[in-house]
Amino acid sequence: MMTEEERVRCELRAHMFKALAHPLRIFMLEKLKERQWCVCELAEELGMHKSTVSKYLTQLKEAGLVDDQKEGTLVKYHLTAPCVLDLAACAENAVLRNRKKQLGLS
């Protein structure tokens, strides 16, 4: 049986993975690894509505993956957990290895 501490830890991890469960949110993290961005800059860069970008950033912030900082009238977002992109790359490599194995290419 799961302890309360284990349950809370697993819920936090599930919340983080849920935040990662959209290709554009992952791409936003990749952009945020490069530098800080405001909502308007990211929206233009990604060709998305500002409201959608803002919603996605809120989800990523709630998951603890990004944070914001006010600069004058702008709010700039930055990546707080760059290791999450390493995790994504690791998972991607595992999936690719498995697909190659299934196709008899390994």
N, C-alpha and C positions, 0 to 999 in steps of 0.2 A: 504494500500500500504506500502511496505517495505521502510524504510528510508535507506540512504546510509550507515549509521553506522550499521544498522541491516543486510544489505546485506553483508558488509565486514565481520562482525562477523560470519554470517552463512557460508560464503565461507571458512573462516579459519577453522571452525568446520568440514565442509565437507572434506576439504583437510586432516585434521587429521584422520577422519574416513576412508578416502580412503587409507591412509597409514596403517591403521589397518586391511584392508580388505584382508589379506592373513595369513593363519595359521602359516606359518614359520616366518613372521615378528612379530606376536604376541609372538611366542615362543622365538624369539630373544630378545624381550623386557623382557620376564621372566628371561632369562639368564643374561641380563644386569642389572637386579635388584639385582642379587647375587653379582656381581663384575664388574670391567672394563674388557673388552675383546678387543683384536686386531682382525682384519679381519681374519688373518691366524688361530688364536685360535678358533674363532667362526666357521669358515669353517670346521675345523677338527672336532669340537664338534658336528656339525649338519650334517656332511657328505655331504657338499655342495661345489660347486666351489667357489673359492675366489671372482671371478667376480660377481657372483650372490649375495653373502653376501655383497659385497661392494655396489652393486646397492641398495639392500634392506636397508642398513644402511644410504645411501644417502637419500632415500625416508623418512625414519624415522627422519633423521636430518632436512630435509626441512620442515617436519611437526612440528618440535620443540619438539619431543619426546626424542631424544637422542642428545648428543653432543660429541665432540672428544677432546682429549688432547694429545699432542705430548710428548712422553717419549723417548728421544734419537732419534733413527731412526724409532721407532714404533709409530703408532697412535692408541691410546686406546679409545674405545667408552664407554660411560656410560649413564644410564637412567637419564633424567632430569625431567621426570614427572611420578613418580611411581603411582600417583593417577589414571593414565590411566588404570592400571591393576585392580584397584578397580572397575572402570567403566565397564571393560570387565567382571569381576566376577558378577557384578550386572546384566548386560544384560544376561549373561549365566543363572543366577538363574531365571530371568523373563521368558526366553524361556523354561526352564525346567518345571517351574510351569504351564505354558500354555499348554505344551505337556501333562503333567499329567492330567490336567483338561480335555483336549480333549479326552484322553483315559479313563476318568472316574476314575482315580486313586487318585484324591484329595479328 
